[in-house]
Amino acid sequence: MPHGKREIEIKLRVPDAARGRRLLRAAGFRVSKPRVFESNIVFDTPELGLRTAGLMLRVRDVKGRATLTYKGPVKAGKHKNREELEIDSGDPGMLAAILERLGFQPVFRYEKFRTEFHRDPGGEATLDETPIGVFLELEGSPRWIDRAARRLGFSEADYVIESYGRLYFDWCAEQRRKPAHMVFR
């Protein structure tokens, strides 16, 4: 059985995309993949068995190309750390239909605009513009993440390790809104 990679990451809140881009450029990061729109659908069993077990199954659509992602349970710590398995596919709709035929159902949709940045080996930074705010994501080794966060002017107290789903539901509670899907209007 092939082993998946570990996804080790944090999010950092920034006031807006322009500020996020300025911070990244000032710290020596350069765009490695230009801004794209991402549409994500999280699938689960009717009983929400994956969520209950701390697992995630997602189909991401970027320009009509799909990525199927499995994420394992989060290992406790200051960084989000979990197994991540991904495979690319050509047709997001067909992939979703296959999952539905297998008994999974779409339970949450979320959208974002993502720009990827690179500075040096060991990790990558992304700028995520979401309906609930703008975030920098740093992914790599724990040591790389901590150094990059300090270089950007952040401390461990600024680390956010919750998923976009959790952040959305918390945001809805703060805004006294009924949760639905985290999508742009």
N, C-alpha and C positions, 0 to 999 in steps of 0.2 A: 504494500500500500504506500503510495507516495506521501511524503510529509508536506504539510502546508507551511507557509511562512508565518512568522509572527508579525502581527500588526502592532506596532508600538507607537503611540501617538498622543498628542495633546491638542486641544484647541485653545486659542487665545482670542478674547473679544476685542474688536477694534471698532471705533466709532463709525467708520464708513470705509468704502472700498478705496477711495483716494488716499486716505491716511494709511491704510494697510499697504498699498503699493509703495508709498513714500518710505515707510518703515523698512520694507523689504529691500528696496533699492539702496537706502542708506547703509544697510547692513551687508551690502555686496551681493544680494540675490539678484538673479536675472531670470526673465521669463524663459521657461523651457517648453511649455505648451500654452498656446494662447487661450484666451477666455472662451469657454464653451458652455452651453446650456445642458444640464443633466436632469433627467426625469428618473426617479427611483420608485420602485414598487416593492414593498416588503410583503412577503408571503408567510402564512402560518397555517396551522391546522385549525379546524373550526373551534377547537377547545383552547386555542392559543398555547399549545404545548411547547412550541419553540421559544416563545417569549418567556414562559414560565421557567424553562430550563436555561435561560440566559443565552439562547442561540438566535441567529438571524439568517434568513434566506432572502436574498434581494436580487431583483433584476434592474440593472441600470441601463438606460437608453441615452446614448450620446450620438447624435446625428444618424439615427437609424441603425446603429450597431449596439448590440447587447453585451453586457457582462453579467454573468451569473456569479453571485458571491455567497459563500457560506462563512459565517463568523461564529467562532466558538465562544464559550463563556469567558468573561473578563477575569483576569488574574488581578487580585487586589494590589494596589500600589499607587504611587503618585502619577504614573503614566497609565493610559489605557493600554492593556497588553492582552492580546487574544490571538488564537489561531485564525488565519484567513486563507480560504481557498477560492481562487477565481479562475473562470474560463470565459473566453470571448466567444460570441456567437453572432450570426448575421442578422437575425430577425427577432427583435424584442417581443413582438406580439406572439410569434410561434413559441418562443421560450415560455412566456406566461401561460399560453394555452396548454403546453405540456405539463407545467406545474399544477395547473387547475385540474387536468385529467388525472393527475396522481393524488388528488385530494387536498392540495394546498389552495388557499384562497388569498386574494389580495386583502391586506388589513390596514395598510398605511401607505400613502403616497407622499413623497417630498421632492421638492425641486430646489435647484441652486444653479448659480453660475460659478464655474470654477476656473481659476487660472493657476497653472503650476509654475513653480520657481525652483531654481537650483543655484547653489553656491559652491559647494564642495562635496566630495564623496562622503557617504555615510548617512545621507538623509535628503528629504525634500520638504519644501514648504508649499502650501496651497493657500490661495485666497478664495474663500467661499462666501458668496453673496447669497443670502437666504431670505425668505420672507420674514424671519424673526431677527435678522441682524447679520452682521458681517464678522467672520471668524478667520483667523489664520490657523492652519493646521500644520503642525510639525510632526513628521513621521521619520523614524530612523532608530538608531540605537539610543538608549536612555541618555548616555553621555552626550551624544550629538544634539539631542533635543534640548537638554539643559543648557548647553553652550549657545545654541542658536537662540533660545528664548532670552538668555541674558544679553546677547548681541543685539536683539530687537528691543531691549529695554524692559523686559518682563521678569518677574520672579516666580518662584514656585506657587506663591499665593494666587497667582493669576491663572494657573492651569485649570482647564475645564476638561474633564474626562467623560462626561455624559455624551450619549448618542444624540444625533439631531432629533430623533423621535422623543427622547426624554426631555430635551431642551424645549421642544415645541409644546409638549403637554404642560411643562412647568410655566412656559410663557402664557399659554391659554388660561391657566389658573390665575396668574398675576393680572392678566387683562380681563378676567371674568368673562371669557369667551368659551363657547362650547367647542371642544376639540373636534376636528374633522381630519383634514389633510393639510400638510405644510406646503401649499402651492401659491404661486403668484396669482394675483387677480387678473 
